[in-house]
Amino acid sequence: MASQECDADFITSGHSVVDPSILQFYEQTHVQEPKEKRGFDQNFWVWEYPKKGRGYVVVADVSRGDGTDSSAAQVFDLESLEQMAEYNGKLDTKDFGNFLVNTATEYNDALLVVENNGLGWATIQTVLDRNYKNIFYSQKEIKIVDEKSKFAKDYDKKPQSEMIPGFTTSVRTRPLIIDKLVEYTKDHDVILHSKRLIDQLYTFQYVNGRARAIENYNDDMVLALCILLWIRDTAYQLHKKGLTMTRSTIDNIYVNQPFADWSPASVRAVDSWKQQLPIH
């Protein structure tokens, strides 16, 4: 009952980034209980398992793993934009990095995008230490307006010194990713299954002209989704080419010792964050 009352308040507030009537549509049509809840905290929710030949993307928003903030990860089918899985919990940055590599590996070596603001670098370093090849690299200073064409066209022409692992949410990029959230949800072009994500979207509002979670609420899952939708419009062009530009960039920069076998079968057998890293 309390949840319904809160939803009603947000519906009448008029400040939500995503129209509350759209969120109601998702609740009535796509939101469902996950098929499986994994991990020591049961916070990795899985709606669909990877299918052979499908391309996936994993996007992560990183926190310290304590306090009120949580780290979040979204797993989506690159083509259908259906939500496959979602994590929202309090792993530390290293454990979260291991979890992301295992999840991306399981989902057909998915394109892995980690927000590199602040603590994100610690998680990215873990991903690099694990020698995961299909990590997303971006320009140090994104100045793209027509990202659908210009990004895919210029990505492989950038010198290595102008590329960094991960995605930077900045004053320049934040409006771009928020616009993608509005665009894709308005047209129902993204399929969302997570009730906890929808709950965060209800509290993701314009506050003093800035889109963010209202006081005492979080937006980590929402921001991961926003980045994912923007990346999809750019990286999907690379995906159709086999992501060769992404892989070649990484191979030219990082050469690490091969890691142990992290096949989907072994990933599913043991909680990822309980695995021991090798000592280099």
Order of alpha helices (4+ residues) and beta strands (2+ residues): alpha-alpha-beta-beta-beta-beta-beta-alpha-beta-alpha-beta-alpha-beta-alpha-alpha-beta-beta-alpha-alpha-alpha
